[in-house]
Amino acid sequence: MRRRRRLPALECREHVLVLGLGSAGMWVLKPLQSAGVPILVVDDDPIVIAELDKKGVPCLRGDGADEHTLERIGARHARLIIASMRRVSDAQKVLAHAKGVPVLARVFEDHEAEAIRRLGGIPVSNSEAAVEQFMKWFQAGQKTAA
């Protein structure tokens, strides 16, 4: 029998979700943690989850595009969602679920970027750009919160 992983204690409002860690996700974790921003990483790779567990990063093994998972992790109440999952269709599911929440979505093609924009998301074409876009958003938010 497979044990379900319990969701770490996390304030389910104004948190940042990283769905599909990827290389971009690794770079945003440190500034978020340093600033004391509540985060939760959702990834389907057990090795990634084990590493994050060792580092004390709140994480959940699962499908970040799954409706039940999105509900469980409070996606509608997040401050920001970084969707760096493999398929753009997964990011589209996240955007449909979490309307009004800023979503940075990894894309590979121009037509994918346009589809993400139409749904209100912020397309990011590679991991370096994702980090840069996130840092701009995060720093602007820190200034308005002060």
C-alpha positions as protocol buffer text, in pm:
chain_id: "A"
residue {
  index: 1
  type: MET
  ca { x: 0 y: 0 z: 0 }
}
residue {
  index: 2
  type: ARG
  ca { x: 132 y: 342 z: -97 }
}
residue {
  index: 3
  type: ARG
  ca { x: 148 y: 601 z: 180 }
}
residue {
  index: 4
  type: ARG
  ca { x: 19 y: 948 z: 106 }
}
residue {
  index: 5
  type: ARG
  ca { x: 258 y: 1226 z: 185 }
}
residue {
  index: 6
  type: ARG
  ca { x: 111 y: 1474 z: 431 }
}
residue {
  index: 7
  type: LEU
  ca { x: 105 y: 1834 z: 324 }
}
residue {
  index: 8
  type: PRO
  ca { x: 357 y: 2038 z: 524 }
}
residue {
  index: 9
  type: ALA
  ca { x: 213 y: 2301 z: 754 }
}
residue {
  index: 10
  type: LEU
  ca { x: 191 y: 2609 z: 534 }
}
residue {
  index: 11
  type: GLU
  ca { x: -9 y: 2929 z: 545 }
}
residue {
  index: 12
  type: CYS
  ca { x: -232 y: 2877 z: 245 }
}
residue {
  index: 13
  type: ARG
  ca { x: -257 y: 3243 z: 154 }
}
residue {
  index: 14
  type: GLU
  ca { x: 4 y: 3464 z: -6 }
}
residue {
  index: 15
  type: HIS
  ca { x: 242 y: 3172 z: -54 }
}
residue {
  index: 16
  type: VAL
  ca { x: 449 y: 3101 z: -363 }
}
residue {
  index: 17
  type: LEU
  ca { x: 400 y: 2771 z: -541 }
}
residue {
  index: 18
  type: VAL
  ca { x: 672 y: 2617 z: -755 }
}
residue {
  index: 19
  type: LEU
  ca { x: 513 y: 2351 z: -972 }
}
residue {
  index: 20
  type: GLY
  ca { x: 775 y: 2130 z: -1133 }
}
residue {
  index: 21
  type: LEU
  ca { x: 1105 y: 2238 z: -983 }
}
residue {
  index: 22
  type: GLY
  ca { x: 1336 y: 2238 z: -1284 }
}
residue {
  index: 23
  type: SER
  ca { x: 1650 y: 2449 z: -1301 }
}
residue {
  index: 24
  type: ALA
  ca { x: 1456 y: 2777 z: -1281 }
}
residue {
  index: 25
  type: GLY
  ca { x: 1283 y: 2667 z: -966 }
}
residue {
  index: 26
  type: MET
  ca { x: 1612 y: 2599 z: -789 }
}
residue {
  index: 27
  type: TRP
  ca { x: 1726 y: 2957 z: -843 }
}
residue {
  index: 28
  type: VAL
  ca { x: 1411 y: 3114 z: -700 }
}
residue {
  index: 29
  type: LEU
  ca { x: 1400 y: 2904 z: -384 }
}
residue {
  index: 30
  type: LYS
  ca { x: 1691 y: 3075 z: -212 }
}
residue {
  index: 31
  type: PRO
  ca { x: 1569 y: 3438 z: -242 }
}
residue {
  index: 32
  type: LEU
  ca { x: 1220 y: 3332 z: -138 }
}
residue {
  index: 33
  type: GLN
  ca { x: 1350 y: 3150 z: 167 }
}
residue {
  index: 34
  type: SER
  ca { x: 1584 y: 3437 z: 257 }
}
residue {
  index: 35
  type: ALA
  ca { x: 1292 y: 3681 z: 245 }
}
residue {
  index: 36
  type: GLY
  ca { x: 1078 y: 3456 z: 462 }
}
residue {
  index: 37
  type: VAL
  ca { x: 818 y: 3404 z: 190 }
}
residue {
  index: 38
  type: PRO
  ca { x: 618 y: 3085 z: 247 }
}
residue {
  index: 39
  type: ILE
  ca { x: 682 y: 2844 z: -39 }
}
residue {
  index: 40
  type: LEU
  ca { x: 572 y: 2501 z: -146 }
}
residue {
  index: 41
  type: VAL
  ca { x: 730 y: 2294 z: -423 }
}
residue {
  index: 42
  type: VAL
  ca { x: 521 y: 2031 z: -601 }
}
residue {
  index: 43
  type: ASP
  ca { x: 711 y: 1785 z: -818 }
}
residue {
  index: 44
  type: ASP
  ca { x: 647 y: 1433 z: -942 }
}
residue {
  index: 45
  type: ASP
  ca { x: 1011 y: 1323 z: -915 }
}
residue {
  index: 46
  type: PRO
  ca { x: 1076 y: 1130 z: -592 }
}
residue {
  index: 47
  type: ILE
  ca { x: 1448 y: 1212 z: -607 }
}
residue {
  index: 48
  type: VAL
  ca { x: 1378 y: 1586 z: -625 }
}
residue {
  index: 49
  type: ILE
  ca { x: 1134 y: 1558 z: -333 }
}
residue {
  index: 50
  type: ALA
  ca { x: 1385 y: 1358 z: -125 }
}
residue {
  index: 51
  type: GLU
  ca { x: 1653 y: 1625 z: -183 }
}
residue {
  index: 52
  type: LEU
  ca { x: 1417 y: 1906 z: -91 }
}
residue {
  index: 53
  type: ASP
  ca { x: 1310 y: 1716 z: 221 }
}
residue {
  index: 54
  type: LYS
  ca { x: 1676 y: 1689 z: 327 }
}
residue {
  index: 55
  type: LYS
  ca { x: 1713 y: 2066 z: 285 }
}
residue {
  index: 56
  type: GLY
  ca { x: 1396 y: 2138 z: 481 }
}
residue {
  index: 57
  type: VAL
  ca { x: 1211 y: 2286 z: 183 }
}
residue {
  index: 58
  type: PRO
  ca { x: 833 y: 2241 z: 207 }
}
residue {
  index: 59
  type: CYS
  ca { x: 742 y: 2005 z: -74 }
}
residue {
  index: 60
  type: LEU
  ca { x: 483 y: 1762 z: -196 }
}
residue {
  index: 61
  type: ARG
  ca { x: 523 y: 1480 z: -443 }
}
residue {
  index: 62
  type: GLY
  ca { x: 247 y: 1501 z: -697 }
}
residue {
  index: 63
  type: ASP
  ca { x: 110 y: 1638 z: -1020 }
}
residue {
  index: 64
  type: GLY
  ca { x: 106 y: 2018 z: -1008 }
}
residue {
  index: 65
  type: ALA
  ca { x: -157 y: 2032 z: -1283 }
}
residue {
  index: 66
  type: ASP
  ca { x: -402 y: 1802 z: -1105 }
}
residue {
  index: 67
  type: GLU
  ca { x: -721 y: 1977 z: -992 }
}
residue {
  index: 68
  type: HIS
  ca { x: -723 y: 1804 z: -652 }
}
residue {
  index: 69
  type: THR
  ca { x: -358 y: 1887 z: -590 }
}
residue {
  index: 70
  type: LEU
  ca { x: -415 y: 2251 z: -686 }
}
residue {
  index: 71
  type: GLU
  ca { x: -708 y: 2270 z: -446 }
}
residue {
  index: 72
  type: ARG
  ca { x: -511 y: 2103 z: -166 }
}
residue {
  index: 73
  type: ILE
  ca { x: -216 y: 2342 z: -197 }
}
residue {
  index: 74
  type: GLY
  ca { x: -429 y: 2655 z: -205 }
}
residue {
  index: 75
  type: ALA
  ca { x: -341 y: 2760 z: -560 }
}
residue {
  index: 76
  type: ARG
  ca { x: -629 y: 3009 z: -574 }
}
residue {
  index: 77
  type: HIS
  ca { x: -486 y: 3193 z: -273 }
}
residue {
  index: 78
  type: ALA
  ca { x: -120 y: 3193 z: -377 }
}
residue {
  index: 79
  type: ARG
  ca { x: 82 y: 3510 z: -413 }
}
residue {
  index: 80
  type: LEU
  ca { x: 254 y: 3368 z: -722 }
}
residue {
  index: 81
  type: ILE
  ca { x: 272 y: 3039 z: -908 }
}
residue {
  index: 82
  type: ILE
  ca { x: 582 y: 2937 z: -1101 }
}
residue {
  index: 83
  type: ALA
  ca { x: 478 y: 2662 z: -1342 }
}
residue {
  index: 84
  type: SER
  ca { x: 792 y: 2507 z: -1483 }
}
residue {
  index: 85
  type: MET
  ca { x: 634 y: 2174 z: -1571 }
}
residue {
  index: 86
  type: ARG
  ca { x: 722 y: 1990 z: -1889 }
}
residue {
  index: 87
  type: ARG
  ca { x: 398 y: 2048 z: -2078 }
}
residue {
  index: 88
  type: VAL
  ca { x: 243 y: 2384 z: -2154 }
}
residue {
  index: 89
  type: SER
  ca { x: -97 y: 2215 z: -2128 }
}
residue {
  index: 90
  type: ASP
  ca { x: -19 y: 2164 z: -1757 }
}
residue {
  index: 91
  type: ALA
  ca { x: 39 y: 2537 z: -1711 }
}
residue {
  index: 92
  type: GLN
  ca { x: -290 y: 2602 z: -1890 }
}
residue {
  index: 93
  type: LYS
  ca { x: -469 y: 2383 z: -1632 }
}
residue {
  index: 94
  type: VAL
  ca { x: -305 y: 2583 z: -1353 }
}
residue {
  index: 95
  type: LEU
  ca { x: -416 y: 2911 z: -1512 }
}
residue {
  index: 96
  type: ALA
  ca { x: -773 y: 2784 z: -1546 }
}
residue {
  index: 97
  type: HIS
  ca { x: -780 y: 2682 z: -1179 }
}
residue {
  index: 98
  type: ALA
  ca { x: -607 y: 2983 z: -1024 }
}
residue {
  index: 99
  type: LYS
  ca { x: -766 y: 3274 z: -1209 }
}
residue {
  index: 100
  type: GLY
  ca { x: -632 y: 3608 z: -1090 }
}
residue {
  index: 101
  type: VAL
  ca { x: -310 y: 3465 z: -943 }
}
residue {
  index: 102
  type: PRO
  ca { x: 8 y: 3568 z: -1128 }
}
residue {
  index: 103
  type: VAL
  ca { x: 143 y: 3258 z: -1305 }
}
residue {
  index: 104
  type: LEU
  ca { x: 488 y: 3245 z: -1462 }
}
residue {
  index: 105
  type: ALA
  ca { x: 474 y: 2958 z: -1713 }
}
residue {
  index: 106
  type: ARG
  ca { x: 765 y: 2798 z: -1893 }
}
residue {
  index: 107
  type: VAL
  ca { x: 717 y: 2784 z: -2271 }
}
residue {
  index: 108
  type: PHE
  ca { x: 924 y: 2660 z: -2561 }
}
residue {
  index: 109
  type: GLU
  ca { x: 751 y: 2801 z: -2870 }
}
residue {
  index: 110
  type: ASP
  ca { x: 596 y: 3134 z: -2970 }
}
residue {
  index: 111
  type: HIS
  ca { x: 250 y: 2979 z: -3012 }
}
residue {
  index: 112
  type: GLU
  ca { x: 274 y: 2840 z: -2656 }
}
residue {
  index: 113
  type: ALA
  ca { x: 364 y: 3185 z: -2524 }
}
residue {
  index: 114
  type: GLU
  ca { x: 60 y: 3333 z: -2698 }
}
residue {
  index: 115
  type: ALA
  ca { x: -168 y: 3065 z: -2551 }
}
residue {
  index: 116
  type: ILE
  ca { x: -36 y: 3139 z: -2200 }
}
residue {
  index: 117
  type: ARG
  ca { x: -83 y: 3516 z: -2252 }
}
residue {
  index: 118
  type: ARG
  ca { x: -443 y: 3465 z: -2368 }
}
residue {
  index: 119
  type: LEU
  ca { x: -517 y: 3288 z: -2040 }
}
residue {
  index: 120
  type: GLY
  ca { x: -361 y: 3569 z: -1838 }
}
residue {
  index: 121
  type: GLY
  ca { x: -28 y: 3402 z: -1765 }
}
residue {
  index: 122
  type: ILE
  ca { x: 324 y: 3534 z: -1801 }
}
residue {
  index: 123
  type: PRO
  ca { x: 515 y: 3318 z: -2050 }
}
residue {
  index: 124
  type: VAL
  ca { x: 885 y: 3263 z: -1986 }
}
residue {
  index: 125
  type: SER
  ca { x: 1090 y: 3112 z: -2265 }
}
residue {
  index: 126
  type: ASN
  ca { x: 1385 y: 2972 z: -2068 }
}
residue {
  index: 127
  type: SER
  ca { x: 1504 y: 2919 z: -1713 }
}
residue {
  index: 128
  type: GLU
  ca { x: 1735 y: 3223 z: -1703 }
}
residue {
  index: 129
  type: ALA
  ca { x: 1452 y: 3446 z: -1814 }
}
residue {
  index: 130
  type: ALA
  ca { x: 1227 y: 3286 z: -1555 }
}
residue {
  index: 131
  type: VAL
  ca { x: 1467 y: 3376 z: -1278 }
}
residue {
  index: 132
  type: GLU
  ca { x: 1503 y: 3732 z: -1407 }
}
residue {
  index: 133
  type: GLN
  ca { x: 1125 y: 3776 z: -1442 }
}
residue {
  index: 134
  type: PHE
  ca { x: 1067 y: 3636 z: -1095 }
}
residue {
  index: 135
  type: MET
  ca { x: 1327 y: 3860 z: -933 }
}
residue {
  index: 136
  type: LYS
  ca { x: 1172 y: 4171 z: -1093 }
}
residue {
  index: 137
  type: TRP
  ca { x: 828 y: 4069 z: -969 }
}
residue {
  index: 138
  type: PHE
  ca { x: 954 y: 3978 z: -623 }
}
residue {
  index: 139
  type: GLN
  ca { x: 1156 y: 4298 z: -576 }
}
residue {
  index: 140
  type: ALA
  ca { x: 864 y: 4513 z: -690 }
}
residue {
  index: 141
  type: GLY
  ca { x: 640 y: 4336 z: -440 }
}
residue {
  index: 142
  type: GLN
  ca { x: 890 y: 4384 z: -159 }
}
residue {
  index: 143
  type: LYS
  ca { x: 897 y: 4759 z: -226 }
}
residue {
  index: 144
  type: THR
  ca { x: 518 y: 4790 z: -212 }
}
residue {
  index: 145
  type: ALA
  ca { x: 498 y: 4578 z: 105 }
}
residue {
  index: 146
  type: ALA
  ca { x: 743 y: 4803 z: 289 }
}
